[in-house]
Amino acid sequence: MILWKLFRGYFELAVWLFALIYLALFAQPDAIEHFSICVYRAIGFDSCWGCGLGRSVAFALQGSFAKSWEMHPLGLPAIAILLHRIYRLIRLAWKA
């Protein structure tokens, strides 16, 4: 029971931290072929309104802000939203 409560309390925090660290350090957003879970791309469309957001975040975290904007204009706001969420989760964990 205690383990489940600990897992539930920190899982979201761990996911967002891991995702941002991965995109900042290991992602190669300028690669020609990349892994995609886009449903629209899987059924044959070229792109959708969300395609490029992860690549945009990766470019921004790696310091290429112009490329980030070209990939998706909402990349920088997405980083701000995620950082705010991480901050809130840390504050909740600190109080608990």
FITORBA-660549 format. One line per 8 residues: number of its first residue (from 1); for each residue x, y negated, z negated of N, C-alpha, C. Coordinates in Angstrom, 3 decimals, decimal comma, always signed. Layout:
# FITORBA-660549
NUM	X/Y/Z/X/Y/Z/X/Y/Z | ...
***
This chain:
# FITORBA-660549
1	+0,819/+1,187/+0,000/+0,000/+0,000/+0,000/+0,863/-1,251/+0,000 | +1,891/-1,268/-0,812/+2,774/-2,425/-0,868/+3,523/-2,587/+0,451 | +3,941/-1,468/+1,041/+4,647/-1,512/+2,311/+3,755/-2,083/+3,412 | +2,481/-1,696/+3,439/+1,551/-2,229/+4,436/+1,365/-3,734/+4,260 | +1,258/-4,194/+3,025/+1,086/-5,618/+2,755/+2,322/-6,401/+3,206 | +3,497/-5,863/+2,968/+4,739/-6,494/+3,409/+4,816/-6,523/+4,934 | +4,482/-5,405/+5,576/+4,501/-5,323/+7,034/+3,525/-6,316/+7,643 | +2,309/-6,344/+7,112/+1,286/-7,241/+7,632/+1,669/-8,698/+7,446
9	+2,321/-9,010/+6,366/+2,673/-10,388/+6,070/+3,812/-10,935/+6,909 | +4,729/-10,086/+7,327/+5,906/-10,569/+8,041/+5,984/-10,134/+9,495 | +5,036/-9,342/+9,964/+5,106/-8,817/+11,322/+5,063/-9,930/+12,367 | +4,089/-10,819/+12,260/+3,967/-11,889/+13,242/+5,210/-12,779/+13,240 | +5,714/-13,083/+12,067/+6,925/-13,886/+11,956/+8,094/-13,204/+12,657 | +8,256/-11,912/+12,436/+9,353/-11,158/+13,065/+9,197/-11,129/+14,585 | +7,978/-10,966/+15,070/+7,749/-10,916/+16,518/+8,140/-12,234/+17,172 | +7,670/-13,358/+16,631/+7,974/-14,657/+17,243/+9,465/-14,974/+17,150
17	+10,083/-14,682/+16,024/+11,526/-14,928/+15,904/+12,316/-14,073/+16,888 | +11,990/-12,795/+16,969/+12,682/-11,908/+17,902/+12,497/-12,389/+19,338 | +11,282/-12,775/+19,693/+11,010/-13,216/+21,064/+11,837/-14,447/+21,427 | +11,875/-15,445/+20,561/+12,635/-16,657/+20,860/+14,131/-16,383/+20,894 | +14,626/-15,559/+19,977/+16,055/-15,222/+19,982/+16,411/-14,453/+21,245 | +15,564/-13,514/+21,635/+15,819/-12,756/+22,866/+15,846/-13,680/+24,084 | +14,855/-14,553/+24,192/+14,805/-15,452/+25,347/+15,980/-16,413/+25,365 | +16,445/-16,821/+24,192/+17,563/-17,762/+24,134/+18,903/-17,107/+24,439
25	+19,090/-15,868/+24,003/+20,417/-15,258/+24,096/+20,578/-14,210/+25,193 | +19,542/-13,468/+25,493/+19,709/-12,314/+26,365/+18,946/-12,373/+27,677 | +17,910/-13,174/+27,773/+17,097/-13,209/+28,988/+17,879/-13,837/+30,138 | +17,614/-13,355/+31,333/+18,208/-13,909/+32,545/+17,072/-14,429/+33,421 | +16,598/-15,641/+33,152/+15,406/-16,136/+33,843/+15,616/-16,412/+35,325 | +16,857/-16,556/+35,765/+17,099/-16,833/+37,173/+17,319/-15,570/+37,999 | +17,126/-14,397/+37,409/+17,259/-13,140/+38,142/+16,135/-13,035/+39,178 | +16,465/-12,459/+40,314/+15,478/-12,327/+41,390/+14,346/-11,387/+40,968
33	+14,688/-10,208/+40,524/+13,697/-9,247/+40,049/+13,664/-9,299/+38,530 | +12,489/-9,351/+37,970/+12,353/-9,356/+36,519/+11,127/-8,543/+36,128 | +11,145/-8,089/+34,911/+10,036/-7,313/+34,374/+8,836/-8,218/+34,189 | +7,680/-7,763/+34,599/+6,469/-8,557/+34,457/+5,310/-7,656/+34,043 | +4,508/-8,154/+33,121/+3,298/-7,436/+32,721/+2,060/-8,162/+33,230 | +2,248/-9,015/+34,232/+1,144/-9,794/+34,788/+0,179/-8,875/+35,535 | -1,069/-8,898/+35,133/-2,092/-8,063/+35,756/-2,326/-8,511/+37,199 | -2,323/-9,808/+37,435/-2,549/-10,313/+38,785/-1,446/-9,877/+39,743
41	-0,206/-9,913/+39,288/+0,910/-9,458/+40,115/+0,804/-7,952/+40,366 | +0,351/-7,198/+39,380/+0,228/-5,750/+39,521/-0,824/-5,373/+40,570 | -1,868/-6,189/+40,709/-2,895/-5,855/+41,705/-2,655/-6,529/+43,046 | -1,519/-7,261/+43,193/-1,133/-7,741/+44,514/-1,079/-9,239/+44,720 | -1,523/-10,041/+43,762/-1,430/-11,486/+43,931/+0,016/-11,940/+43,711 | +0,396/-13,061/+44,315/+1,768/-13,551/+44,181/+2,057/-14,080/+42,788 | +1,128/-14,815/+42,215/+1,338/-15,361/+40,869/-0,002/-15,731/+40,265 | +0,038/-16,163/+39,024/-1,162/-16,629/+38,342/-0,799/-17,893/+37,556
49	-1,741/-18,451/+36,849/-1,490/-19,696/+36,126/-0,501/-19,523/+34,984 | -0,315/-18,310/+34,515/+0,613/-18,070/+33,409/+1,984/-17,589/+33,836 | +2,108/-17,166/+35,098/+3,399/-16,655/+35,564/+4,463/-17,748/+35,475 | +5,601/-17,375/+34,999/+6,704/-18,323/+34,873/+6,820/-18,944/+33,496 | +5,855/-18,735/+32,632/+5,907/-19,357/+31,309/+7,055/-18,796/+30,479 | +7,221/-17,488/+30,466/+8,341/-16,892/+29,728/+9,679/-17,314/+30,297 | +9,775/-17,371/+31,626/+11,012/-17,823/+32,258/+11,264/-19,294/+31,952 | +10,200/-20,080/+31,905/+10,332/-21,489/+31,566/+10,865/-21,664/+30,147
57	+10,344/-20,886/+29,219/+10,808/-20,939/+27,828/+12,274/-20,515/+27,758 | +12,635/-19,460/+28,490/+14,023/-18,991/+28,486/+14,958/-20,067/+29,040 | +14,587/-20,698/+30,146/+15,420/-21,774/+30,705/+15,583/-22,914/+29,702 | +14,494/-23,309/+29,042/+14,557/-24,406/+28,074/+15,449/-24,057/+26,894 | +15,316/-22,844/+26,378/+16,134/-22,437/+25,237/+17,607/-22,306/+25,609 | +17,889/-22,105/+26,889/+19,269/-22,016/+27,354/+19,796/-23,365/+27,854 | +18,977/-24,420/+27,733/+19,426/-25,771/+28,030/+19,148/-26,267/+29,433 | +18,486/-25,507/+30,267/+18,174/-25,931/+31,638/+16,751/-26,477/+31,681
65	+16,598/-27,719/+31,266/+15,262/-28,293/+31,125/+14,599/-28,579/+32,471 | +15,375/-28,962/+33,482/+14,794/-29,216/+34,803/+14,260/-27,923/+35,411 | +15,017/-26,838/+35,305/+14,550/-25,542/+35,803/+13,347/-25,063/+34,999 | +13,363/-25,350/+33,707/+12,237/-24,980/+32,859/+10,961/-25,655/+33,356 | +11,034/-26,940/+33,658/+9,883/-27,693/+34,137/+9,404/-27,153/+35,483 | +10,361/-26,764/+36,353/+9,994/-26,215/+37,655/+9,254/-24,879/+37,521 | +9,677/-24,050/+36,575/+9,031/-22,748/+36,393/+7,599/-22,907/+35,887 | +7,428/-23,745/+34,873/+6,094/-23,959/+34,306/+6,158/-25,202/+33,422
73	+5,300/-26,181/+33,649/+5,343/-27,407/+32,853/+5,001/-27,217/+31,371 | +4,391/-26,108/+31,013/+4,010/-25,892/+29,618/+5,050/-25,110/+28,820 | +6,243/-24,924/+29,372/+7,290/-24,195/+28,669/+7,739/-24,895/+27,400 | +8,018/-26,186/+27,485/+8,455/-26,938/+26,299/+7,354/-27,057/+25,249 | +6,106/-27,348/+25,637/+5,057/-27,325/+24,609/+4,880/-25,948/+23,968 | +5,085/-24,884/+24,733/+4,974/-23,535/+24,165/+6,032/-23,312/+23,092 | +7,242/-23,812/+23,331/+8,310/-23,692/+22,331/+7,926/-24,462/+21,070 | +7,402/-25,661/+21,252/+6,998/-26,466/+20,093/+5,903/-25,761/+19,287
81	+4,944/-25,180/+19,977/+3,852/-24,469/+19,303/+4,396/-23,260/+18,547 | +5,296/-22,497/+19,182/+5,860/-21,322/+18,519/+6,710/-21,703/+17,319 | +7,503/-22,754/+17,441/+8,316/-23,193/+16,308/+7,441/-23,666/+15,147 | +6,354/-24,345/+15,470/+5,420/-24,777/+14,425/+4,785/-23,560/+13,744 | +4,417/-22,557/+14,545/+3,823/-21,346/+13,961/+4,823/-20,605/+13,071 | +6,062/-20,519/+13,518/+7,107/-19,879/+12,709/+7,277/-20,639/+11,392 | +7,297/-21,953/+11,458/+7,419/-22,783/+10,250/+6,272/-22,502/+9,280 | +5,039/-22,443/+9,822/+3,878/-22,184/+8,969/+3,942/-20,791/+8,339
89	+4,386/-19,790/+9,109/+4,493/-18,435/+8,575/+5,556/-18,353/+7,483 | +6,655/-19,063/+7,664/+7,701/-19,084/+6,636/+7,182/-19,753/+5,375 | +6,448/-20,840/+5,519/+5,869/-21,516/+4,351/+4,890/-20,609/+3,620 | +4,059/-19,877/+4,368/+3,120/-18,940/+3,740/+3,852/-17,837/+3,000 | +4,920/-17,322/+3,618/+5,700/-16,258/+2,979/+6,409/-16,767/+1,737 | +6,870/-18,001/+1,775/+7,595/-18,584/+0,636/+6,671/-18,759/-0,567 | +5,402/-19,118/-0,296/+4,442/-19,325/-1,373/+3,975/-18,010/-1,996 | +4,001/-16,946/-1,212/+3,458/-15,667/-1,681/+4,328/-15,003/-2,723
***
